Amino acid sequence: MQTLDSFGDILLRDEPLAPYTWLKVGGPAQFFLTPRNEAELVRVLQVCQKLGVAVNLLGGGSNLLVRDEGVSGAVIRLSAAEFSKVEIDGETIRAGGGALLSHVVSESVREGLAGLENLAGVPGTIGGAVRGNAGGRQAEIGHFVTSVTSLTSAGEKICRKGDDLEFGYRQSNLDDAVILEVELRLAREDADAIAQRLRKVWVMKKASQPLGSQSAGCIFRNPRGQSAGEMIEQAGLKGTRIGGAEVSDRHANFIVTHPGATSDDVLRLIELIRSRISERFGVHLELEIQVW
């Protein structure tokens, strides 16, 4: 039987994951694989399924907390150029799942296509953004998605369109192992006007979020009709610190990490926040970030 060792050219064992995440904490991946093309990716998925090896897909590492003990099984990263292509045809954008969302946004603005400029400052890959329906007050990316091509854990290719796509608040029905390609439909507008809106969104985010610090984006989902950040701030938790993890003094729904921080510091701070918010508001905060 074929084993993961047969992928020696793209395999690292016990690879530290902290450098690949925005929080810069967490332990190693048992198997860390960087397929060079779709065919190789399919073979990796098929071998993992035959061996019963769990698979996690690592995107931009921006919405992720890796536990200190690391991740058992395989972690796959789509860093090869084939998975990051961005093509524009009229009002349609096709982007590989590994393409950075920021790159897709900038390309759309440059081509005079409107909609994605409202996602300026949202980190990560297009695949991760679509899977979690990333967005803000102005827009969510799911609104623009027309089709998604993905791979199942068995390496089978699936294309979803129209009613087969479902998006909700920070979620979708895209639970396949890998998102290969996303197609988006945008509206053509004056490029200068779009660029001006992008700059406005970017300036607002820089003023209100700790973009220069090590953070994972918003930690908690907003409860219906409420703001998690405002609740955390009202509870007096801004600046609260456990070990090397601290509630941002710029935006209370962000946790920033300092040198020497551990994943356990972040998890303990998350539980402290949840406890305080539950006591004061009777609300259970749900995580927006993934925890491996």
C-alpha positions in Angstrom: 0.0 0.0 0.0 1.2 3.5 -0.9 2.2 5.6 2.1 2.7 9.4 2.6 6.4 8.7 2.5 6.1 8.3 -1.3 5.4 12.1 -1.4 8.9 12.8 -0.1 9.4 15.8 -2.4 6.5 17.7 -0.9 6.3 16.2 2.6 7.7 17.5 5.9 7.2 15.6 9.2 6.5 17.5 12.4 6.6 20.8 10.6 6.0 23.8 13.1 2.7 25.5 12.1 3.1 28.7 14.1 5.1 30.5 11.3 2.2 29.8 8.9 -0.5 31.4 11.2 -1.2 35.0 12.0 -1.2 34.4 15.7 2.3 32.8 15.5 1.5 30.2 18.1 0.8 26.4 18.1 2.6 23.1 17.6 3.6 21.0 14.6 1.8 19.1 11.9 2.4 15.4 11.9 2.5 15.5 8.1 2.8 18.8 6.2 2.3 18.5 2.4 2.5 21.1 -0.4 1.2 19.5 -3.6 2.6 21.0 -6.8 -0.5 20.5 -9.0 -4.0 19.2 -8.9 -3.1 15.6 -9.9 -0.6 15.4 -7.0 -3.2 16.9 -4.7 -5.7 14.2 -5.7 -3.2 11.4 -5.0 -2.4 12.9 -1.6 -6.1 12.9 -0.7 -6.7 9.4 -1.9 -3.7 8.0 0.0 -4.8 9.8 3.2 -8.3 8.4 2.8 -7.0 4.8 2.3 -4.7 5.2 5.4 -7.4 6.8 7.5 -5.3 9.9 7.9 -7.2 13.1 8.9 -6.8 16.0 6.5 -6.8 19.7 7.3 -6.4 22.4 4.7 -4.2 25.4 5.6 -5.1 28.6 3.8 -3.6 31.9 4.8 -3.5 31.0 8.5 -5.5 34.1 9.4 -8.6 32.6 10.9 -6.9 29.8 12.8 -5.6 28.9 16.2 -3.4 25.8 16.4 -3.2 24.1 19.8 0.2 23.8 21.4 0.3 20.0 21.0 0.0 20.4 17.2 -2.1 18.6 14.7 -2.2 14.9 14.1 -2.7 13.7 10.5 -2.0 15.7 7.3 -2.0 19.4 6.9 -2.2 20.4 3.2 -1.1 23.9 2.0 -1.9 25.1 -1.5 1.1 27.3 -2.0 1.9 26.3 -5.6 1.3 28.8 -8.4 -1.3 26.5 -10.0 -3.6 27.0 -7.1 -3.3 30.8 -7.0 -4.2 31.8 -10.5 -6.6 34.7 -11.0 -8.3 35.2 -14.4 -10.7 37.9 -15.4 -13.2 37.5 -18.3 -15.6 40.4 -18.7 -17.4 40.7 -15.4 -16.3 37.2 -14.2 -13.4 36.4 -12.0 -12.0 32.9 -11.6 -9.5 32.4 -8.8 -7.7 29.4 -7.5 -8.5 28.4 -4.0 -5.0 29.3 -2.8 -5.1 32.8 -4.2 -4.9 35.5 -1.6 -8.1 37.4 -1.2 -6.2 40.7 -1.1 -4.9 39.9 -4.6 -8.3 39.0 -6.0 -9.7 42.3 -4.5 -6.9 44.4 -6.0 -7.2 42.7 -9.4 -11.0 43.3 -9.5 -10.6 47.0 -8.6 -7.9 47.4 -11.2 -10.3 46.0 -13.8 -13.1 48.3 -12.8 -15.2 45.5 -11.2 -17.2 46.5 -8.1 -18.1 44.6 -5.0 -15.0 43.1 -3.6 -13.5 46.4 -2.6 -15.7 46.2 0.6 -13.5 43.2 1.6 -10.3 45.3 1.7 -8.2 44.3 4.7 -9.8 40.9 5.1 -6.9 38.4 5.2 -6.5 34.8 4.0 -7.1 33.0 0.8 -10.2 33.1 -1.5 -10.9 29.5 -0.7 -11.0 30.1 3.0 -13.0 33.4 2.5 -15.7 31.6 0.5 -15.9 28.6 2.8 -16.5 30.9 5.8 -18.4 33.6 3.8 -16.0 36.3 4.9 -17.3 39.8 4.9 -18.1 42.9 7.0 -20.9 45.4 7.4 -20.8 46.4 3.7 -20.7 43.0 2.0 -20.1 39.2 2.2 -18.2 37.4 -0.5 -20.9 34.7 -0.9 -23.1 37.4 -2.5 -20.8 37.4 -5.6 -20.0 33.7 -5.9 -21.5 31.9 -8.9 -19.7 28.6 -8.8 -17.2 26.6 -6.7 -15.1 23.7 -7.8 -13.8 21.5 -5.0 -12.4 18.1 -4.2 -13.9 15.6 -1.7 -11.7 13.7 0.7 -11.6 10.9 -1.8 -10.2 13.2 -4.5 -13.5 13.4 -6.4 -14.1 16.8 -8.2 -17.4 18.5 -7.6 -18.7 21.8 -9.1 -21.5 23.6 -7.3 -23.6 26.4 -8.9 -26.7 28.4 -8.2 -29.0 26.7 -5.7 -26.3 24.2 -4.8 -24.5 27.0 -3.0 -25.7 28.1 0.4 -24.2 31.0 2.4 -25.0 32.3 5.9 -23.4 34.4 8.4 -19.7 33.3 8.4 -20.6 29.9 7.0 -21.5 28.0 3.9 -22.3 24.5 2.8 -18.8 24.0 1.3 -17.5 21.3 3.5 -15.4 19.4 1.0 -11.8 18.8 1.7 -10.4 21.3 -0.7 -11.8 24.3 -2.6 -10.0 24.3 -6.0 -11.5 27.3 -7.8 -14.0 30.0 -7.2 -16.0 31.9 -9.8 -17.4 35.3 -9.0 -19.7 37.7 -10.9 -19.2 41.4 -10.3 -20.6 44.6 -11.8 -18.6 47.0 -13.9 -18.2 50.5 -12.6 -15.8 53.4 -12.8 -12.4 52.2 -11.7 -11.5 55.4 -9.9 -14.7 55.4 -7.9 -14.2 51.8 -6.8 -10.6 52.5 -5.8 -11.8 55.5 -3.7 -14.2 53.2 -1.9 -11.5 50.6 -1.3 -9.2 53.3 0.2 -12.0 54.4 2.5 -12.7 50.9 3.7 -9.0 50.3 4.2 -8.5 53.6 6.2 -11.5 52.7 8.5 -10.1 49.3 9.2 -6.6 50.5 9.9 -8.1 53.0 12.4 -10.3 50.5 14.2 -8.4 47.1 14.0 -4.9 46.0 15.1 -3.7 45.2 11.6 -0.1 45.7 12.5 -0.2 43.2 15.3 -0.2 39.4 15.5 -3.9 38.5 15.5 -6.3 36.1 13.8 -9.1 38.6 12.9 -12.3 38.6 14.8 -12.3 35.8 17.5 -16.1 35.6 18.0 -19.1 35.7 15.8 -21.5 38.6 16.4 -24.6 37.4 18.2 -27.8 38.2 16.3 -28.3 41.9 16.4 -25.4 42.6 18.6 -21.6 43.3 18.4 -19.3 40.9 20.1 -16.6 43.6 20.2 -18.9 46.1 21.9 -20.0 43.6 24.5 -16.4 42.7 25.3 -15.5 46.3 25.6 -18.5 47.0 27.8 -17.4 44.2 30.1 -14.2 46.1 30.6 -12.0 43.5 29.0 -9.9 45.6 26.6 -6.3 45.2 27.4 -6.9 42.0 29.5 -3.9 39.8 29.3 -3.1 36.1 30.0 0.5 35.2 29.4 1.4 36.5 26.0 -2.2 36.8 24.8 -4.1 40.1 25.1 -7.5 41.5 24.2 -6.7 44.3 21.7 -7.1 47.8 23.0 -8.0 48.9 19.5 -10.8 46.4 18.8 -12.1 44.1 21.6 -13.0 41.2 19.3 -9.3 40.8 18.4 -6.8 38.9 20.5 -3.2 39.8 19.8 -0.1 37.7 20.8 3.2 38.9 22.1 6.6 37.2 22.1 6.5 34.0 24.1 2.7 33.6 23.8 1.3 30.1 23.6 -1.9 28.7 22.2 -3.0 27.8 25.7 -2.7 31.5 26.6 -5.1 32.4 23.8 -7.5 29.6 24.7 -7.6 30.6 28.4 -8.3 34.2 27.4 -11.1 33.1 25.1 -12.7 31.2 28.0 -12.3 34.2 30.3 -14.1 36.4 27.8 -16.8 33.9 27.3 -17.4 33.6 31.0 -17.5 37.3 31.6 -19.9 37.9 28.7 -22.1 35.1 29.8 -22.3 36.5 33.3 -23.0 40.0 32.3 -25.2 39.6 29.2 -26.4 36.0 29.3 -24.9 35.4 25.9 -22.7 32.5 24.8 -20.1 33.8 22.3 -19.4 31.4 19.4 -16.0 31.2 17.9 -15.4 32.7 14.4 -11.9 31.3 14.3 -11.0 27.6 13.7 -9.2 25.8 16.5 -7.1 22.8 15.4 
